[in-house]
Amino acid sequence: QVQLVESGGGLVQPGGSLRLSCAASGSIFSDAMRWYRQAPGKERELVAVIITGGFTNYADSVKGRFTISRDNDKNTVYLQMMSLKLEYTAVYYCPADGGYWGQGTQVTVSS
């Protein structure tokens, strides 16, 4: 069964931290895994990417605050988010190659 499940979102105050997880079924866990986010009324934005072997890249808006990592044994990718800002409020997704998207996880940064 093809499955992609994001989790770990929630309500956090500005400056706080969250760790998102994305568990994928083995058949779709890709060499390149990405985190996107979409805020209300805005276009979907690529936040971070990680490729097997360790290459990572980040949107300028999150550099130094977010860290993407993966556990290939668990078919899971993570997004450690620190020093969160109000404008990071969005639904976060981690699609796999082939057009597979999960339901996303809501991150709300609010005081």
N, C-alpha and C positions, 0 to 999 in steps of 0.2 A: 504494500500500500504506500503510495506516495504521500508524504506528509512533511510539512514545514511549520514549525510552531515557535513563535516568538513569545518571550515572557520576560518578566523582570521590571516592567514599567510601573509607574505609580506617581504619586504626588510628592514633590520634594521642594524644599525652599531654595531660593537662589543661593548659589555657593555650595550646595549639597552634591551628593554623588549617587549614582545608580549603576547597576551592572545588568545589562541586557543579555539574554541568552537566546540562541536560535538553534533548535534541534531539527535536523533534517534526516529523513530516511536515507539509507545508504546509497540508494540508486541515484539520488539527485544531489548528494553532497558534492559540490563542484570544486575544481581546482581553484577557481576564483569565487570568493564569496564576498558579498557587499552588504552594507547597511545603507538604507535610504530613510528619509523622513519626509513627511508631508504635514505641513501646518495648515490650519483652516484658511481657505481662500488663497493658498499659495501652491505653486507647482512642486512636484516631488523633487527632492534634492538628494544627490549622492553624497553620503557622509564619509564613508570609509570603505576601503577594499583591502582584502588580504588574499594572497596567492600562495598556494602550497610551496614551501621553501622559505617563506617568511617575508616576502615583499609586502609592504603595506603603503598605503597612500591615504591622505585625508583631505577633506575640504578645508580651505583656508580658515573658515569660520570656527573650526573645532580643533585645529592643530594645537598641540600642547595640553589639550583638555580631555580628548578621547583617545582610547587605545583599543584597537581591534586585535583579537587573537582567535586561535582556533585549536580545537582538540580533535584531531583526525580519528582517534580511537572511539570517540563518542559522537562523531559526526555533528559537532556543535561548534558554532562560532559565537564569540562574545563581543560585547562593546562596553568597555569600562568608561563611564562618563563622570568627569569630575568638574568642579567649579562651574556648575550648571548656571545658565543664564535664562532669563524669562523667555527669550526668543527661541530657546531650544524646545519649547512646548510643541509637540507634534506626535503623530503616530509613526512609529519606527518599524521598518520592514527589513527582512533579509532575504531577498529572492535568490533562487538558485538558477543556474543556467538552464535554458530550455523553457523559460517563461513561468516558472513555478513561484508563486507568491503565497505567503501565509496571511493570517488575519491581522498581523501587526500587533504592536503593544503600545499603549498610550503612555506618553511621558508628559507630565504636567509640572511645570516649574512655576511656582506661585508662592507669594508670601502671605 
